Amino acid sequence: MRIDKYLWCIRIFKTRTLATSACKKGQIKIENSNIKPSKEIFGNEIIQVRKNQINYKIEVLDIPESRVGAKIVDLYRKDITPKEEFEKTQLLKYSKDYYRKKGIGRPTKKDRRDIDDYQNDTEE
């Protein structure tokens, strides 16, 4: 089965087109090498998928006939993603909160609304 079809069948990607474009962008790897969407896969291969800033590692257990339901996806793949990958996303969330210090740069939309509310209150 083609790698793009497999990733669609096991519900990694919502559409097959998204799976194909991820392969073309180099977000899908087997043994640390970029692959084409037409690459045939077989059992016992480890696929690395970069999606939403997380590097998932998926072991191919079996090849499905067609797209499978969410409840039986684990029959066809095993998620071996290290927990550190998920912890990195938590750190990214915290770093984004404090990215822009208060009072530096252009005011945000919320800041402008607060300034307008303050000016309207003082004029009345």
Contacts in CASP RR format, 6 or more apart in sequence:
PFRMAT RR
TARGET T0000
AUTHOR 0000-0000-0000
METHOD contacts of the structure
MODEL  1
MRIDKYLWCIRIFKTRTLATSACKKGQIKIENSNIKPSKEIFGNEIIQVR
KNQINYKIEVLDIPESRVGAKIVDLYRKDITPKEEFEKTQLLKYSKDYYR
KKGIGRPTKKDRRDIDDYQNDTEE
1 9 0 8 1.000
1 40 0 8 1.000
1 41 0 8 1.000
1 63 0 8 1.000
1 64 0 8 1.000
2 37 0 8 1.000
2 38 0 8 1.000
2 39 0 8 1.000
2 40 0 8 1.000
2 41 0 8 1.000
3 19 0 8 1.000
3 23 0 8 1.000
3 28 0 8 1.000
3 30 0 8 1.000
3 35 0 8 1.000
3 37 0 8 1.000
3 38 0 8 1.000
3 39 0 8 1.000
3 40 0 8 1.000
3 41 0 8 1.000
3 47 0 8 1.000
4 16 0 8 1.000
4 19 0 8 1.000
4 20 0 8 1.000
4 23 0 8 1.000
4 37 0 8 1.000
4 38 0 8 1.000
5 16 0 8 1.000
5 19 0 8 1.000
6 41 0 8 1.000
6 60 0 8 1.000
6 63 0 8 1.000
6 64 0 8 1.000
7 13 0 8 1.000
7 19 0 8 1.000
7 22 0 8 1.000
7 28 0 8 1.000
7 47 0 8 1.000
7 49 0 8 1.000
8 15 0 8 1.000
8 16 0 8 1.000
8 18 0 8 1.000
8 19 0 8 1.000
8 67 0 8 1.000
9 64 0 8 1.000
9 66 0 8 1.000
9 67 0 8 1.000
9 68 0 8 1.000
9 76 0 8 1.000
10 58 0 8 1.000
10 64 0 8 1.000
10 68 0 8 1.000
10 73 0 8 1.000
10 76 0 8 1.000
10 77 0 8 1.000
11 67 0 8 1.000
11 68 0 8 1.000
11 69 0 8 1.000
11 70 0 8 1.000
11 73 0 8 1.000
12 19 0 8 1.000
12 49 0 8 1.000
12 51 0 8 1.000
12 56 0 8 1.000
12 58 0 8 1.000
13 19 0 8 1.000
13 22 0 8 1.000
13 51 0 8 1.000
19 28 0 8 1.000
19 37 0 8 1.000
20 37 0 8 1.000
22 28 0 8 1.000
22 49 0 8 1.000
22 50 0 8 1.000
22 51 0 8 1.000
23 35 0 8 1.000
23 36 0 8 1.000
23 37 0 8 1.000
23 39 0 8 1.000
24 36 0 8 1.000
24 37 0 8 1.000
26 34 0 8 1.000
26 50 0 8 1.000
27 49 0 8 1.000
27 50 0 8 1.000
27 51 0 8 1.000
28 34 0 8 1.000
28 35 0 8 1.000
28 47 0 8 1.000
28 48 0 8 1.000
28 49 0 8 1.000
28 50 0 8 1.000
29 35 0 8 1.000
29 47 0 8 1.000
29 48 0 8 1.000
30 39 0 8 1.000
30 41 0 8 1.000
30 45 0 8 1.000
30 46 0 8 1.000
30 47 0 8 1.000
30 48 0 8 1.000
31 46 0 8 1.000
32 48 0 8 1.000
41 47 0 8 1.000
41 60 0 8 1.000
41 63 0 8 1.000
42 60 0 8 1.000
42 63 0 8 1.000
43 60 0 8 1.000
43 61 0 8 1.000
43 62 0 8 1.000
43 63 0 8 1.000
44 59 0 8 1.000
44 60 0 8 1.000
44 61 0 8 1.000
45 59 0 8 1.000
45 60 0 8 1.000
46 57 0 8 1.000
46 58 0 8 1.000
46 59 0 8 1.000
46 60 0 8 1.000
46 80 0 8 1.000
47 57 0 8 1.000
47 58 0 8 1.000
47 59 0 8 1.000
47 60 0 8 1.000
48 55 0 8 1.000
48 56 0 8 1.000
48 57 0 8 1.000
48 58 0 8 1.000
49 55 0 8 1.000
49 56 0 8 1.000
49 57 0 8 1.000
49 58 0 8 1.000
50 56 0 8 1.000
52 89 0 8 1.000
53 88 0 8 1.000
53 89 0 8 1.000
53 92 0 8 1.000
54 81 0 8 1.000
54 85 0 8 1.000
54 86 0 8 1.000
54 88 0 8 1.000
54 89 0 8 1.000
55 81 0 8 1.000
55 85 0 8 1.000
56 79 0 8 1.000
56 81 0 8 1.000
56 85 0 8 1.000
57 79 0 8 1.000
57 80 0 8 1.000
57 81 0 8 1.000
57 82 0 8 1.000
58 77 0 8 1.000
58 78 0 8 1.000
58 79 0 8 1.000
58 80 0 8 1.000
58 81 0 8 1.000
59 77 0 8 1.000
59 78 0 8 1.000
59 80 0 8 1.000
60 76 0 8 1.000
60 77 0 8 1.000
61 75 0 8 1.000
61 76 0 8 1.000
61 77 0 8 1.000
61 78 0 8 1.000
62 75 0 8 1.000
62 76 0 8 1.000
63 76 0 8 1.000
64 76 0 8 1.000
68 75 0 8 1.000
68 76 0 8 1.000
100 108 0 8 1.000
107 115 0 8 1.000
END
